[in-house]
Amino acid sequence: MKLLNFCRITTKIISQLLAIFIVFTFIVACLPTVSAMAASRVFESLSSPQLVALQTLPDPSNTRNSNSFVTAAVNRVGAAVVRIDTERLITRPNNPFFEDPFFERFFDDNLRVQPPSQELLKGQGSGFIVDSKGIILTNAHVVDKADKVTVSLNDGRKFIGEVKGTDKVTDLAVVEVETKGEILPVAALGNSDSVQVGDWAIAVGNPLGFNNTVTLGIISTLKRPSSAVGIPDKRLDFIQTDAAINPGNSGGPLLNDLGEVIGINTAIRPDAMGIGFAIPINKAKEIKDVLARGEQVPHPFVGIQMITLTPEIAKQNNSDPNSVLLLPEVKGVLVTKVLSNTPAETSGMRIGDVIVEIDNQSMVNSEQLQRTVEAGGVGEKLQFKILRNGIEKELFVMTEQMNY
């Protein structure tokens, strides 16, 4: 009897345990479905863009190993960036002190007949290849008066370069190397007219002798006149950037985020920390073939020095009792000097004339006048409307080629 009761109790306990196990197994099996249903309700409440965003979230493990846009841009153009080393031998004449008859008796013959001294000057800059046959763009000041030019590629290859043409007005030069059939990497040229303030700017070159250096910044200003930069002998509107540009960067490319060349690094203001300037690549596109042919780049000029005149400047001048001129209180361009043997002198232009129009187009500043003359071409007859002593006059000026 006791055995029978024990069996019944044991059977009941086993049945209860079995029931608990079955229920637990069922709950565990249903959990993925419940989670999926809950997730479905959550995703149903999201808009399509939110859903796409969640579906395209990057995998952290992949993101950690991916390259940045800077890396991609530099990889695209880096092989086409070159180092340019120059040598120039200069001869210094004898000291005229030794040739003076009064002093020559105090020195022996060996000292008096010393040959002129010579000095080897070395320079270094950057450039980039624009044609696989060996055409390289750089700055004119990098290769100015160089007797020997050596071009070094990032892969270690070296070539002797020949300066095909330079243009000091735009500070551009073309160097050609003899590749002997070797195909050189080429930099992709972008469109500097499409650049906007705030765009990424990547400077590549060999600053301070440190090869293959990359710096990153943004485009801080466009169309900065060369006169405002402190380079009045140039005719350029620079791209301004805060990407670090140092000596040796000159002639190297300024890239956009796609690895396209948008400018040529050229100017450094030592008194302005973190500001550099680049020649827009579209300007280089205009004249690179002319330079490669060894031809002179046309630069029309009229032969005046000038400043921008505003009513405020004129009023301040006129209120000064020591002023030698009374100026019209208008917007225009004041002639401060007329150079000799120039089209301006031939036309009868004078110091103190205020230019208000060229070919019926109003002139409000000196930069605009310079662009207008440049766009007119060499040998063009321009109609100037000026104010002289309060009287309006017309002068016709035939532009000539600027010699430098």
Disulfide bonds with the S-S distance in Angstrom:
none
